[in-house]
Amino acid sequence: MYYDIKCTVKSVAGYCSAGYKPGDFFVIRDGLMIEAGNPKGICLYALAAFLPYLSAYGRKTDPGDWINMKKELQCPDNDNTVIFTLERREKT
């Protein structure tokens, strides 16, 4: 059983070469499909860094599991940091 996960840009420090701005988002559906939100593109560098976390975050786990404490992820560019918030959603 999987949650859907909404990943929303919380903040951008510096210049995001993918063009992300606060409020932009994408959604992971059923643990295996990526649905582009706004903008319609998804940064491959951020996605590659996030995948191990999103795979675990999307699963129903024991309440004490460490992944349940994860609320944000950061893109791998330390000089131009984009912070994404994570939101679990019951599947629609």
PyRosetta script that sets phi, psi and omega in degrees:
from pyrosetta import init, pose_from_sequence

init()
pose = pose_from_sequence("MYYDIKCTVKSVAGYCSAGYKPGDFFVIRDGLMIEAGNPKGICLYALAAFLPYLSAYGRKTDPGDWINMKKELQCPDNDNTVIFTLERREKT")
pose.set_psi(1, 131.8)
pose.set_omega(1, -178.6)
pose.set_phi(2, -120.9)
pose.set_psi(2, 149.7)
pose.set_omega(2, 166.4)
pose.set_phi(3, -87.9)
pose.set_psi(3, 155.7)
pose.set_omega(3, 162.8)
pose.set_phi(4, -82.0)
pose.set_psi(4, 150.0)
pose.set_omega(4, -178.8)
pose.set_phi(5, -126.9)
pose.set_psi(5, 125.4)
pose.set_omega(5, 173.8)
pose.set_phi(6, -100.8)
pose.set_psi(6, 125.2)
pose.set_omega(6, 178.0)
pose.set_phi(7, -109.0)
pose.set_psi(7, 114.3)
pose.set_omega(7, -175.2)
pose.set_phi(8, -118.6)
pose.set_psi(8, 136.2)
pose.set_omega(8, 177.5)
pose.set_phi(9, -69.0)
pose.set_psi(9, 120.2)
pose.set_omega(9, 178.0)
pose.set_phi(10, -89.5)
pose.set_psi(10, -44.6)
pose.set_omega(10, -178.1)
pose.set_phi(11, -154.7)
pose.set_psi(11, 156.4)
pose.set_omega(11, 176.2)
pose.set_phi(12, -130.6)
pose.set_psi(12, 120.5)
pose.set_omega(12, 177.7)
pose.set_phi(13, -109.4)
pose.set_psi(13, 113.7)
pose.set_omega(13, -176.7)
pose.set_phi(14, 96.0)
pose.set_psi(14, -144.4)
pose.set_omega(14, -176.5)
pose.set_phi(15, -114.4)
pose.set_psi(15, 119.9)
pose.set_omega(15, 175.9)
pose.set_phi(16, -90.8)
pose.set_psi(16, 115.2)
pose.set_omega(16, -177.8)
pose.set_phi(17, -68.1)
pose.set_psi(17, -18.2)
pose.set_omega(17, 175.5)
pose.set_phi(18, -83.8)
pose.set_psi(18, -9.9)
pose.set_omega(18, 176.9)
pose.set_phi(19, 85.3)
pose.set_psi(19, 13.0)
pose.set_omega(19, -179.8)
pose.set_phi(20, -64.3)
pose.set_psi(20, 144.9)
pose.set_omega(20, 175.5)
pose.set_phi(21, -132.7)
pose.set_psi(21, 155.0)
pose.set_omega(21, 177.6)
pose.set_phi(22, -51.8)
pose.set_psi(22, 135.5)
pose.set_omega(22, -178.4)
pose.set_phi(23, 98.4)
pose.set_psi(23, -20.4)
pose.set_omega(23, 176.3)
pose.set_phi(24, -65.2)
pose.set_psi(24, 153.1)
pose.set_omega(24, -175.6)
pose.set_phi(25, -156.1)
pose.set_psi(25, 164.8)
pose.set_omega(25, 165.0)
pose.set_phi(26, -143.5)
pose.set_psi(26, 164.0)
pose.set_omega(26, -174.6)
pose.set_phi(27, -129.2)
pose.set_psi(27, 137.5)
pose.set_omega(27, 171.6)
pose.set_phi(28, -99.7)
pose.set_psi(28, 122.3)
pose.set_omega(28, -178.9)
pose.set_phi(29, -107.7)
pose.set_psi(29, 134.1)
pose.set_omega(29, 174.4)
pose.set_phi(30, 56.4)
pose.set_psi(30, 21.9)
pose.set_omega(30, 178.4)
pose.set_phi(31, 73.1)
pose.set_psi(31, 5.0)
pose.set_omega(31, -177.2)
pose.set_phi(32, -146.5)
pose.set_psi(32, -10.5)
pose.set_omega(32, -179.3)
pose.set_phi(33, -115.4)
pose.set_psi(33, 134.7)
pose.set_omega(33, 176.8)
pose.set_phi(34, -101.4)
pose.set_psi(34, 124.4)
pose.set_omega(34, 178.5)
pose.set_phi(35, -109.5)
pose.set_psi(35, 115.7)
pose.set_omega(35, 178.1)
pose.set_phi(36, -69.4)
pose.set_psi(36, 138.4)
pose.set_omega(36, 178.3)
pose.set_phi(37, -105.9)
pose.set_psi(37, -101.4)
pose.set_omega(37, 178.8)
pose.set_phi(38, -136.3)
pose.set_psi(38, 119.8)
pose.set_omega(38, -1.2)
pose.set_phi(39, -73.2)
pose.set_psi(39, 177.7)
pose.set_omega(39, -176.3)
pose.set_phi(40, -76.9)
pose.set_psi(40, -8.9)
pose.set_omega(40, 178.2)
pose.set_phi(41, -98.0)
pose.set_psi(41, 157.6)
pose.set_omega(41, 177.8)
pose.set_phi(42, -127.7)
pose.set_psi(42, 129.7)
pose.set_omega(42, -179.2)
pose.set_phi(43, -68.0)
pose.set_psi(43, 121.5)
pose.set_omega(43, -178.6)
pose.set_phi(44, -67.7)
pose.set_psi(44, -31.7)
pose.set_omega(44, -180.0)
pose.set_phi(45, -68.0)
pose.set_psi(45, -45.6)
pose.set_omega(45, 177.9)
pose.set_phi(46, -65.3)
pose.set_psi(46, -45.4)
pose.set_omega(46, -178.5)
pose.set_phi(47, -59.9)
pose.set_psi(47, -44.0)
pose.set_omega(47, 179.9)
pose.set_phi(48, -62.1)
pose.set_psi(48, -39.0)
pose.set_omega(48, 179.1)
pose.set_phi(49, -70.5)
pose.set_psi(49, -32.1)
pose.set_omega(49, -174.8)
pose.set_phi(50, -83.6)
pose.set_psi(50, -26.3)
pose.set_omega(50, -170.2)
pose.set_phi(51, -52.1)
pose.set_psi(51, -44.8)
pose.set_omega(51, 179.2)
pose.set_phi(52, -60.5)
pose.set_psi(52, -37.6)
pose.set_omega(52, 179.5)
pose.set_phi(53, -72.6)
pose.set_psi(53, -42.7)
pose.set_omega(53, -178.2)
pose.set_phi(54, -65.8)
pose.set_psi(54, -35.5)
pose.set_omega(54, 177.4)
pose.set_phi(55, -60.9)
pose.set_psi(55, -45.1)
pose.set_omega(55, 179.0)
pose.set_phi(56, -73.7)
pose.set_psi(56, -39.8)
pose.set_omega(56, -176.4)
pose.set_phi(57, -65.6)
pose.set_psi(57, -29.7)
pose.set_omega(57, -178.0)
pose.set_phi(58, -78.1)
pose.set_psi(58, -14.2)
pose.set_omega(58, -178.9)
pose.set_phi(59, -85.9)
pose.set_psi(59, 148.7)
pose.set_omega(59, 171.1)
pose.set_phi(60, -75.5)
pose.set_psi(60, 121.3)
pose.set_omega(60, -175.3)
pose.set_phi(61, -128.2)
pose.set_psi(61, 169.9)
pose.set_omega(61, 174.5)
pose.set_phi(62, -58.2)
pose.set_psi(62, 139.2)
pose.set_omega(62, -178.1)
pose.set_phi(63, -54.9)
pose.set_psi(63, -27.0)
pose.set_omega(63, -179.4)
pose.set_phi(64, -86.5)
pose.set_psi(64, -1.3)
pose.set_omega(64, -178.3)
pose.set_phi(65, -63.7)
pose.set_psi(65, 139.7)
pose.set_omega(65, -177.1)
pose.set_phi(66, -57.8)
pose.set_psi(66, -32.1)
pose.set_omega(66, -175.7)
pose.set_phi(67, -64.8)
pose.set_psi(67, -24.9)
pose.set_omega(67, -179.8)
pose.set_phi(68, -68.5)
pose.set_psi(68, -16.9)
pose.set_omega(68, 178.5)
pose.set_phi(69, -87.6)
pose.set_psi(69, -10.5)
pose.set_omega(69, -177.9)
pose.set_phi(70, -74.7)
pose.set_psi(70, 123.6)
pose.set_omega(70, -179.5)
pose.set_phi(71, -122.2)
pose.set_psi(71, -16.8)
pose.set_omega(71, -178.5)
pose.set_phi(72, -142.9)
pose.set_psi(72, 152.9)
pose.set_omega(72, 172.3)
pose.set_phi(73, -131.4)
pose.set_psi(73, 150.7)
pose.set_omega(73, -178.7)
pose.set_phi(74, -116.9)
pose.set_psi(74, 138.9)
pose.set_omega(74, 174.8)
pose.set_phi(75, -63.8)
pose.set_psi(75, 160.0)
pose.set_omega(75, -175.2)
pose.set_phi(76, -76.4)
pose.set_psi(76, -3.0)
pose.set_omega(76, 179.3)
pose.set_phi(77, -85.4)
pose.set_psi(77, 103.2)
pose.set_omega(77, -177.4)
pose.set_phi(78, -71.3)
pose.set_psi(78, -22.4)
pose.set_omega(78, -179.6)
pose.set_phi(79, -85.2)
pose.set_psi(79, -27.9)
pose.set_omega(79, -179.3)
pose.set_phi(80, -130.1)
pose.set_psi(80, 76.3)
pose.set_omega(80, -167.8)
pose.set_phi(81, -80.7)
pose.set_psi(81, 130.3)
pose.set_omega(81, 172.1)
pose.set_phi(82, -114.7)
pose.set_psi(82, 125.2)
pose.set_omega(82, 178.1)
pose.set_phi(83, -104.5)
pose.set_psi(83, 129.7)
pose.set_omega(83, 177.6)
pose.set_phi(84, -111.3)
pose.set_psi(84, 136.5)
pose.set_omega(84, 171.0)
pose.set_phi(85, -90.9)
pose.set_psi(85, 151.2)
pose.set_omega(85, 178.7)
pose.set_phi(86, -110.6)
pose.set_psi(86, 136.5)
pose.set_omega(86, 178.3)
pose.set_phi(87, -135.3)
pose.set_psi(87, 117.8)
pose.set_omega(87, 174.3)
pose.set_phi(88, -79.2)
pose.set_psi(88, 141.9)
pose.set_omega(88, 177.7)
pose.set_phi(89, -135.3)
pose.set_psi(89, 138.6)
pose.set_omega(89, 171.8)
pose.set_phi(90, -62.3)
pose.set_psi(90, 142.1)
pose.set_omega(90, -177.1)
pose.set_phi(91, -60.0)
pose.set_psi(91, 138.8)
pose.set_omega(91, 179.8)
pose.set_phi(92, -107.7)
pose.dump_pdb("model.pdb")
